Amino acid sequence: MTTKIEAPFTITQADEATIKTALQKLTRYNDRISTANVYFKLGDGHMPNSVIAEIEIHVPGPTLFVSDIEPNFLDAFKGALNKMDRIFRKEKDKRQSKR
């Protein structure tokens, strides 16, 4: 799986490794993930002191996209990752029930 991280601020190598490791764990639900893109954006008009984390996962079929907003970029990433985890679990349960 190819992972790409974009942010308007500097991310340490340790945080980058944490993000990549967390994304790699999604392969337990779907081993056909080809690319994972993580985008961080600084605040919007409603919450100026916040960070928006967006995760885009490319798998055969539709592209999956989630986002979360928190004051800290790692908390925002973890919130978005939890949403993506739920999506993958639901899809895996659907595949299991059809067998």
BAFI-45984 format. One record per atom (N, C-alpha, C): residue number from 1; residue in three letters; atom name; x, y, z. Coordinates in nm, 4 decimals. Layout:
% residues N
<rec NUM 'ALA' 'CA' <X Y Z>>
...
END
This chain:
% residues 99
<rec 1 'MET' 'N' <0.0850 -0.1173 0.0000>>
<rec 1 'MET' 'CA' <0.0000 0.0000 0.0000>>
<rec 1 'MET' 'C' <0.0894 0.1233 0.0000>>
<rec 2 'THR' 'N' <0.0586 0.2152 -0.0884>>
<rec 2 'THR' 'CA' <0.1297 0.3414 -0.0956>>
<rec 2 'THR' 'C' <0.0590 0.4423 -0.0069>>
<rec 3 'THR' 'N' <0.1345 0.5140 0.0746>>
<rec 3 'THR' 'CA' <0.0770 0.6120 0.1652>>
<rec 3 'THR' 'C' <0.1354 0.7491 0.1360>>
<rec 4 'LYS' 'N' <0.0474 0.8482 0.1282>>
<rec 4 'LYS' 'CA' <0.0888 0.9851 0.1013>>
<rec 4 'LYS' 'C' <0.0266 1.0749 0.2076>>
<rec 5 'ILE' 'N' <0.1085 1.1609 0.2688>>
<rec 5 'ILE' 'CA' <0.0616 1.2511 0.3741>>
<rec 5 'ILE' 'C' <0.0915 1.3941 0.3319>>
<rec 6 'GLU' 'N' <-0.0106 1.4782 0.3336>>
<rec 6 'GLU' 'CA' <0.0056 1.6192 0.3006>>
<rec 6 'GLU' 'C' <-0.0443 1.7033 0.4170>>
<rec 7 'ALA' 'N' <0.0359 1.8041 0.4552>>
<rec 7 'ALA' 'CA' <-0.0025 1.8913 0.5658>>
<rec 7 'ALA' 'C' <0.0612 2.0286 0.5466>>
<rec 8 'PRO' 'N' <-0.0076 2.1347 0.5908>>
<rec 8 'PRO' 'CA' <0.0489 2.2688 0.5816>>
<rec 8 'PRO' 'C' <0.1445 2.3003 0.6963>>
<rec 9 'PHE' 'N' <0.1801 2.1993 0.7737>>
<rec 9 'PHE' 'CA' <0.2728 2.2131 0.8853>>
<rec 9 'PHE' 'C' <0.3667 2.0938 0.8844>>
<rec 10 'THR' 'N' <0.4709 2.0997 0.9627>>
<rec 10 'THR' 'CA' <0.5704 1.9930 0.9666>>
<rec 10 'THR' 'C' <0.5231 1.8789 1.0561>>
<rec 11 'ILE' 'N' <0.5360 1.7585 1.0042>>
<rec 11 'ILE' 'CA' <0.5018 1.6382 1.0801>>
<rec 11 'ILE' 'C' <0.6324 1.5641 1.1069>>
<rec 12 'THR' 'N' <0.6554 1.5284 1.2319>>
<rec 12 'THR' 'CA' <0.7788 1.4578 1.2666>>
<rec 12 'THR' 'C' <0.7790 1.3184 1.2055>>
<rec 13 'GLN' 'N' <0.8965 1.2611 1.1940>>
<rec 13 'GLN' 'CA' <0.9079 1.1266 1.1375>>
<rec 13 'GLN' 'C' <0.8384 1.0236 1.2262>>
<rec 14 'ALA' 'N' <0.8407 1.0461 1.3570>>
<rec 14 'ALA' 'CA' <0.7737 0.9538 1.4489>>
<rec 14 'ALA' 'C' <0.6226 0.9575 1.4276>>
<rec 15 'ASP' 'N' <0.5660 1.0777 1.4120>>
<rec 15 'ASP' 'CA' <0.4221 1.0894 1.3875>>
<rec 15 'ASP' 'C' <0.3854 1.0315 1.2509>>
<rec 16 'GLU' 'N' <0.4715 1.0525 1.1527>>
<rec 16 'GLU' 'CA' <0.4475 0.9976 1.0198>>
<rec 16 'GLU' 'C' <0.4494 0.8447 1.0243>>
<rec 17 'ALA' 'N' <0.5411 0.7880 1.0996>>
<rec 17 'ALA' 'CA' <0.5473 0.6423 1.1143>>
<rec 17 'ALA' 'C' <0.4233 0.5898 1.1853>>
<rec 18 'THR' 'N' <0.3754 0.6619 1.2850>>
<rec 18 'THR' 'CA' <0.2535 0.6235 1.3570>>
<rec 18 'THR' 'C' <0.1340 0.6211 1.2626>>
<rec 19 'ILE' 'N' <0.1239 0.7234 1.1785>>
<rec 19 'ILE' 'CA' <0.0132 0.7319 1.0835>>
<rec 19 'ILE' 'C' <0.0193 0.6165 0.9840>>
<rec 20 'LYS' 'N' <0.1357 0.5891 0.9298>>
<rec 20 'LYS' 'CA' <0.1504 0.4811 0.8315>>
<rec 20 'LYS' 'C' <0.1212 0.3446 0.8924>>
<rec 21 'THR' 'N' <0.1653 0.3240 1.0161>>
<rec 21 'THR' 'CA' <0.1387 0.1972 1.0839>>
<rec 21 'THR' 'C' <-0.0108 0.1788 1.1075>>
<rec 22 'ALA' 'N' <-0.0779 0.2846 1.1487>>
<rec 22 'ALA' 'CA' <-0.2217 0.2770 1.1736>>
<rec 22 'ALA' 'C' <-0.2978 0.2477 1.0446>>
<rec 23 'LEU' 'N' <-0.2570 0.3097 0.9355>>
<rec 23 'LEU' 'CA' <-0.3225 0.2837 0.8073>>
<rec 23 'LEU' 'C' <-0.2965 0.1416 0.7590>>
<rec 24 'GLN' 'N' <-0.1782 0.0897 0.7851>>
<rec 24 'GLN' 'CA' <-0.1438 -0.0464 0.7438>>
<rec 24 'GLN' 'C' <-0.2341 -0.1492 0.8111>>
<rec 25 'LYS' 'N' <-0.2821 -0.1182 0.9308>>
<rec 25 'LYS' 'CA' <-0.3694 -0.2114 1.0035>>
<rec 25 'LYS' 'C' <-0.5045 -0.2294 0.9350>>
<rec 26 'LEU' 'N' <-0.5419 -0.1348 0.8464>>
<rec 26 'LEU' 'CA' <-0.6681 -0.1496 0.7742>>
<rec 26 'LEU' 'C' <-0.6653 -0.2669 0.6772>>
<rec 27 'THR' 'N' <-0.5469 -0.3138 0.6416>>
<rec 27 'THR' 'CA' <-0.5383 -0.4258 0.5481>>
<rec 27 'THR' 'C' <-0.5915 -0.5561 0.6077>>
<rec 28 'ARG' 'N' <-0.6142 -0.5601 0.7376>>
<rec 28 'ARG' 'CA' <-0.6731 -0.6813 0.7956>>
<rec 28 'ARG' 'C' <-0.8182 -0.6982 0.7501>>
<rec 29 'TYR' 'N' <-0.8829 -0.5877 0.7076>>
<rec 29 'TYR' 'CA' <-1.0201 -0.5943 0.6574>>
<rec 29 'TYR' 'C' <-1.0249 -0.6104 0.5058>>
<rec 30 'ASN' 'N' <-0.9293 -0.5477 0.4371>>
<rec 30 'ASN' 'CA' <-0.9273 -0.5542 0.2914>>
<rec 30 'ASN' 'C' <-0.7822 -0.5466 0.2463>>
<rec 31 'ASP' 'N' <-0.7301 -0.6558 0.1969>>
<rec 31 'ASP' 'CA' <-0.5892 -0.6592 0.1577>>
<rec 31 'ASP' 'C' <-0.5653 -0.6031 0.0177>>
<rec 32 'ARG' 'N' <-0.6697 -0.5515 -0.0460>>
<rec 32 'ARG' 'CA' <-0.6566 -0.4961 -0.1806>>
<rec 32 'ARG' 'C' <-0.6487 -0.3438 -0.1801>>
<rec 33 'ILE' 'N' <-0.6151 -0.2835 -0.0693>>
<rec 33 'ILE' 'CA' <-0.5977 -0.1383 -0.0628>>
<rec 33 'ILE' 'C' <-0.4724 -0.1026 -0.1417>>
<rec 34 'SER' 'N' <-0.4868 -0.0138 -0.2379>>
<rec 34 'SER' 'CA' <-0.3716 0.0229 -0.3199>>
<rec 34 'SER' 'C' <-0.3047 0.1509 -0.2710>>
<rec 35 'THR' 'N' <-0.3844 0.2517 -0.2342>>
<rec 35 'THR' 'CA' <-0.3291 0.3809 -0.1950>>
<rec 35 'THR' 'C' <-0.4088 0.4387 -0.0795>>
<rec 36 'ALA' 'N' <-0.3377 0.5024 0.0121>>
<rec 36 'ALA' 'CA' <-0.4003 0.5758 0.1217>>
<rec 36 'ALA' 'C' <-0.3435 0.7175 0.1219>>
<rec 37 'ASN' 'N' <-0.4301 0.8162 0.1115>>
<rec 37 'ASN' 'CA' <-0.3894 0.9563 0.1157>>
<rec 37 'ASN' 'C' <-0.4446 1.0193 0.2424>>
<rec 38 'VAL' 'N' <-0.3595 1.0916 0.3143>>
<rec 38 'VAL' 'CA' <-0.4014 1.1619 0.4352>>
<rec 38 'VAL' 'C' <-0.3741 1.3100 0.4131>>
<rec 39 'TYR' 'N' <-0.4779 1.3901 0.4309>>
<rec 39 'TYR' 'CA' <-0.4661 1.5344 0.4137>>
<rec 39 'TYR' 'C' <-0.4997 1.6029 0.5459>>
<rec 40 'PHE' 'N' <-0.4165 1.6956 0.5859>>
<rec 40 'PHE' 'CA' <-0.4445 1.7773 0.7032>>
<rec 40 'PHE' 'C' <-0.4658 1.9201 0.6563>>
<rec 41 'LYS' 'N' <-0.5677 1.9846 0.7121>>
<rec 41 'LYS' 'CA' <-0.5974 2.1241 0.6810>>
<rec 41 'LYS' 'C' <-0.6140 2.1987 0.8123>>
<rec 42 'LEU' 'N' <-0.5688 2.3216 0.8141>>
<rec 42 'LEU' 'CA' <-0.5846 2.4031 0.9340>>
<rec 42 'LEU' 'C' <-0.7198 2.4710 0.9318>>
<rec 43 'GLY' 'N' <-0.7931 2.4562 1.0430>>
<rec 43 'GLY' 'CA' <-0.9221 2.5186 1.0704>>
<rec 43 'GLY' 'C' <-1.0059 2.5673 0.9548>>
<rec 44 'ASP' 'N' <-1.1313 2.5803 0.9825>>
<rec 44 'ASP' 'CA' <-1.2215 2.6408 0.8871>>
<rec 44 'ASP' 'C' <-1.2835 2.7643 0.9528>>
<rec 45 'GLY' 'N' <-1.3809 2.8231 0.8932>>
<rec 45 'GLY' 'CA' <-1.4417 2.9442 0.9459>>
<rec 45 'GLY' 'C' <-1.5145 2.9258 1.0781>>
<rec 46 'HIS' 'N' <-1.5615 2.8042 1.1040>>
<rec 46 'HIS' 'CA' <-1.6384 2.7790 1.2257>>
<rec 46 'HIS' 'C' <-1.5498 2.7470 1.3458>>
<rec 47 'MET' 'N' <-1.4394 2.6793 1.3224>>
<rec 47 'MET' 'CA' <-1.3468 2.6425 1.4293>>
<rec 47 'MET' 'C' <-1.2054 2.6784 1.3852>>
<rec 48 'PRO' 'N' <-1.1631 2.8044 1.4010>>
<rec 48 'PRO' 'CA' <-1.0337 2.8474 1.3456>>
<rec 48 'PRO' 'C' <-0.9113 2.7825 1.4090>>
<rec 49 'ASN' 'N' <-0.9183 2.7355 1.5324>>
<rec 49 'ASN' 'CA' <-0.8030 2.6750 1.5996>>
<rec 49 'ASN' 'C' <-0.8097 2.5231 1.5964>>
<rec 50 'SER' 'N' <-0.8508 2.4684 1.4841>>
<rec 50 'SER' 'CA' <-0.8657 2.3242 1.4739>>
<rec 50 'SER' 'C' <-0.7921 2.2724 1.3509>>
<rec 51 'VAL' 'N' <-0.7816 2.1403 1.3461>>
<rec 51 'VAL' 'CA' <-0.7181 2.0729 1.2336>>
<rec 51 'VAL' 'C' <-0.8184 1.9726 1.1767>>
<rec 52 'ILE' 'N' <-0.8297 1.9714 1.0459>>
<rec 52 'ILE' 'CA' <-0.9168 1.8770 0.9774>>
<rec 52 'ILE' 'C' <-0.8284 1.7671 0.9189>>
<rec 53 'ALA' 'N' <-0.8620 1.6434 0.9503>>
<rec 53 'ALA' 'CA' <-0.7902 1.5280 0.8943>>
<rec 53 'ALA' 'C' <-0.8837 1.4570 0.7981>>
<rec 54 'GLU' 'N' <-0.8359 1.4334 0.6772>>
<rec 54 'GLU' 'CA' <-0.9130 1.3623 0.5761>>
<rec 54 'GLU' 'C' <-0.8334 1.2410 0.5295>>
<rec 55 'ILE' 'N' <-0.9005 1.1278 0.5219>>
<rec 55 'ILE' 'CA' <-0.8362 1.0042 0.4764>>
<rec 55 'ILE' 'C' <-0.9105 0.9570 0.3521>>
<rec 56 'GLU' 'N' <-0.8344 0.9291 0.2477>>
<rec 56 'GLU' 'CA' <-0.8892 0.8795 0.1219>>
<rec 56 'GLU' 'C' <-0.8223 0.7455 0.0925>>
<rec 57 'ILE' 'N' <-0.9024 0.6410 0.0794>>
<rec 57 'ILE' 'CA' <-0.8518 0.5055 0.0562>>
<rec 57 'ILE' 'C' <-0.8983 0.4582 -0.0815>>
<rec 58 'HIS' 'N' <-0.8037 0.4103 -0.1608>>
<rec 58 'HIS' 'CA' <-0.8355 0.3573 -0.2931>>
<rec 58 'HIS' 'C' <-0.8339 0.2050 -0.2878>>
<rec 59 'VAL' 'N' <-0.9484 0.1477 -0.3154>>
<rec 59 'VAL' 'CA' <-0.9643 0.0027 -0.3257>>
<rec 59 'VAL' 'C' <-1.0391 -0.0234 -0.4560>>
<rec 60 'PRO' 'N' <-1.0363 -0.1463 -0.5060>>
<rec 60 'PRO' 'CA' <-1.1177 -0.1746 -0.6244>>
<rec 60 'PRO' 'C' <-1.2636 -0.1423 -0.5952>>
<rec 61 'GLY' 'N' <-1.3221 -0.0644 -0.6819>>
<rec 61 'GLY' 'CA' <-1.4584 -0.0172 -0.6589>>
<rec 61 'GLY' 'C' <-1.4546 0.1292 -0.6198>>
<rec 62 'PRO' 'N' <-1.5433 0.1701 -0.5329>>
<rec 62 'PRO' 'CA' <-1.5487 0.3121 -0.4970>>
<rec 62 'PRO' 'C' <-1.4322 0.3538 -0.4069>>
<rec 63 'THR' 'N' <-1.3950 0.4803 -0.4172>>
<rec 63 'THR' 'CA' <-1.2931 0.5374 -0.3292>>
<rec 63 'THR' 'C' <-1.3604 0.5746 -0.1982>>
<rec 64 'LEU' 'N' <-1.2986 0.5394 -0.0872>>
<rec 64 'LEU' 'CA' <-1.3556 0.5682 0.0448>>
<rec 64 'LEU' 'C' <-1.2930 0.6954 0.1002>>
<rec 65 'PHE' 'N' <-1.3757 0.7812 0.1607>>
<rec 65 'PHE' 'CA' <-1.3285 0.9099 0.2090>>
<rec 65 'PHE' 'C' <-1.3968 0.9418 0.3420>>
<rec 66 'VAL' 'N' <-1.3168 0.9787 0.4427>>
<rec 66 'VAL' 'CA' <-1.3701 1.0215 0.5721>>
<rec 66 'VAL' 'C' <-1.2910 1.1432 0.6197>>
<rec 67 'SER' 'N' <-1.3499 1.2175 0.7117>>
<rec 67 'SER' 'CA' <-1.2786 1.3307 0.7702>>
<rec 67 'SER' 'C' <-1.3246 1.3507 0.9140>>
<rec 68 'ASP' 'N' <-1.2414 1.4196 0.9894>>
<rec 68 'ASP' 'CA' <-1.2729 1.4520 1.1281>>
<rec 68 'ASP' 'C' <-1.2027 1.5826 1.1626>>
<rec 69 'ILE' 'N' <-1.2561 1.6525 1.2606>>
<rec 69 'ILE' 'CA' <-1.1996 1.7807 1.3011>>
<rec 69 'ILE' 'C' <-1.1781 1.7805 1.4519>>
<rec 70 'GLU' 'N' <-1.0576 1.8163 1.4923>>
<rec 70 'GLU' 'CA' <-1.0186 1.8200 1.6338>>
<rec 70 'GLU' 'C' <-0.9151 1.9308 1.6526>>
<rec 71 'PRO' 'N' <-0.8871 1.9708 1.7766>>
<rec 71 'PRO' 'CA' <-0.7842 2.0726 1.8004>>
<rec 71 'PRO' 'C' <-0.6420 2.0241 1.7699>>
<rec 72 'ASN' 'N' <-0.6164 1.8939 1.7848>>
<rec 72 'ASN' 'CA' <-0.4836 1.8364 1.7631>>
<rec 72 'ASN' 'C' <-0.4880 1.7501 1.6367>>
<rec 73 'PHE' 'N' <-0.3819 1.7555 1.5548>>
<rec 73 'PHE' 'CA' <-0.3864 1.6816 1.4289>>
<rec 73 'PHE' 'C' <-0.3873 1.5307 1.4484>>
<rec 74 'LEU' 'N' <-0.3202 1.4785 1.5502>>
<rec 74 'LEU' 'CA' <-0.3238 1.3336 1.5728>>
<rec 74 'LEU' 'C' <-0.4609 1.2876 1.6218>>
<rec 75 'ASP' 'N' <-0.5266 1.3699 1.7044>>
<rec 75 'ASP' 'CA' <-0.6625 1.3355 1.7484>>
<rec 75 'ASP' 'C' <-0.7584 1.3358 1.6297>>
<rec 76 'ALA' 'N' <-0.7423 1.4325 1.5395>>
<rec 76 'ALA' 'CA' <-0.8263 1.4381 1.4199>>
<rec 76 'ALA' 'C' <-0.8011 1.3150 1.3324>>
<rec 77 'PHE' 'N' <-0.6749 1.2760 1.3184>>
<rec 77 'PHE' 'CA' <-0.6426 1.1570 1.2395>>
<rec 77 'PHE' 'C' <-0.7043 1.0325 1.3018>>
<rec 78 'LYS' 'N' <-0.6925 1.0188 1.4334>>
<rec 78 'LYS' 'CA' <-0.7479 0.9005 1.5009>>
<rec 78 'LYS' 'C' <-0.8998 0.8943 1.4861>>
<rec 79 'GLY' 'N' <-0.9668 1.0098 1.4936>>
<rec 79 'GLY' 'CA' <-1.1121 1.0126 1.4734>>
<rec 79 'GLY' 'C' <-1.1501 0.9698 1.3332>>
<rec 80 'ALA' 'N' <-1.0774 1.0200 1.2340>>
<rec 80 'ALA' 'CA' <-1.1042 0.9809 1.0954>>
<rec 80 'ALA' 'C' <-1.0724 0.8331 1.0734>>
<rec 81 'LEU' 'N' <-0.9651 0.7855 1.1341>>
<rec 81 'LEU' 'CA' <-0.9277 0.6447 1.1211>>
<rec 81 'LEU' 'C' <-1.0353 0.5541 1.1822>>
<rec 82 'ASN' 'N' <-1.0921 0.5941 1.2936>>
<rec 82 'ASN' 'CA' <-1.1999 0.5153 1.3545>>
<rec 82 'ASN' 'C' <-1.3208 0.5068 1.2615>>
<rec 83 'LYS' 'N' <-1.3519 0.6171 1.1929>>
<rec 83 'LYS' 'CA' <-1.4629 0.6158 1.0977>>
<rec 83 'LYS' 'C' <-1.4326 0.5210 0.9820>>
<rec 84 'MET' 'N' <-1.3092 0.5254 0.9320>>
<rec 84 'MET' 'CA' <-1.2700 0.4374 0.8218>>
<rec 84 'MET' 'C' <-1.2723 0.2915 0.8677>>
<rec 85 'ASP' 'N' <-1.2291 0.2671 0.9886>>
<rec 85 'ASP' 'CA' <-1.2305 0.1314 1.0451>>
<rec 85 'ASP' 'C' <-1.3730 0.0768 1.0471>>
<rec 86 'ARG' 'N' <-1.4689 0.1604 1.0898>>
<rec 86 'ARG' 'CA' <-1.6096 0.1184 1.0934>>
<rec 86 'ARG' 'C' <-1.6599 0.0831 0.9536>>
<rec 87 'ILE' 'N' <-1.6230 0.1633 0.8543>>
<rec 87 'ILE' 'CA' <-1.6659 0.1362 0.7171>>
<rec 87 'ILE' 'C' <-1.6123 0.0004 0.6707>>
<rec 88 'PHE' 'N' <-1.4848 -0.0251 0.6951>>
<rec 88 'PHE' 'CA' <-1.4252 -0.1526 0.6537>>
<rec 88 'PHE' 'C' <-1.4865 -0.2704 0.7284>>
<rec 89 'ARG' 'N' <-1.5147 -0.2537 0.8574>>
<rec 89 'ARG' 'CA' <-1.5770 -0.3630 0.9330>>
<rec 89 'ARG' 'C' <-1.7148 -0.3953 0.8782>>
<rec 90 'LYS' 'N' <-1.7941 -0.2929 0.8454>>
<rec 90 'LYS' 'CA' <-1.9276 -0.3159 0.7896>>
<rec 90 'LYS' 'C' <-1.9195 -0.3886 0.6561>>
<rec 91 'GLU' 'N' <-1.8255 -0.3462 0.5704>>
<rec 91 'GLU' 'CA' <-1.8103 -0.4128 0.4414>>
<rec 91 'GLU' 'C' <-1.7659 -0.5574 0.4576>>
<rec 92 'LYS' 'N' <-1.6766 -0.5821 0.5519>>
<rec 92 'LYS' 'CA' <-1.6300 -0.7189 0.5739>>
<rec 92 'LYS' 'C' <-1.7441 -0.8056 0.6273>>
<rec 93 'ASP' 'N' <-1.8253 -0.7498 0.7176>>
<rec 93 'ASP' 'CA' <-1.9403 -0.8247 0.7686>>
<rec 93 'ASP' 'C' <-2.0387 -0.8575 0.6572>>
<rec 94 'LYS' 'N' <-2.0596 -0.7649 0.5647>>
<rec 94 'LYS' 'CA' <-2.1493 -0.7901 0.4517>>
<rec 94 'LYS' 'C' <-2.0951 -0.9030 0.3649>>
<rec 95 'ARG' 'N' <-1.9632 -0.9005 0.3393>>
<rec 95 'ARG' 'CA' <-1.9023 -1.0073 0.2584>>
<rec 95 'ARG' 'C' <-1.9142 -1.1419 0.3287>>
<rec 96 'GLN' 'N' <-1.8942 -1.1440 0.4606>>
<rec 96 'GLN' 'CA' <-1.9007 -1.2688 0.5367>>
<rec 96 'GLN' 'C' <-2.0434 -1.3247 0.5375>>
<rec 97 'SER' 'N' <-2.1428 -1.2375 0.5467>>
<rec 97 'SER' 'CA' <-2.2808 -1.2846 0.5551>>
<rec 97 'SER' 'C' <-2.3320 -1.3383 0.4210>>
<rec 98 'LYS' 'N' <-2.2714 -1.2978 0.3112>>
<rec 98 'LYS' 'CA' <-2.3145 -1.3458 0.1797>>
<rec 98 'LYS' 'C' <-2.2617 -1.4848 0.1494>>
<rec 99 'ARG' 'N' <-2.1674 -1.5311 0.2255>>
<rec 99 'ARG' 'CA' <-2.1101 -1.6643 0.1997>>
<rec 99 'ARG' 'C' <-2.1961 -1.7737 0.2524>>
END
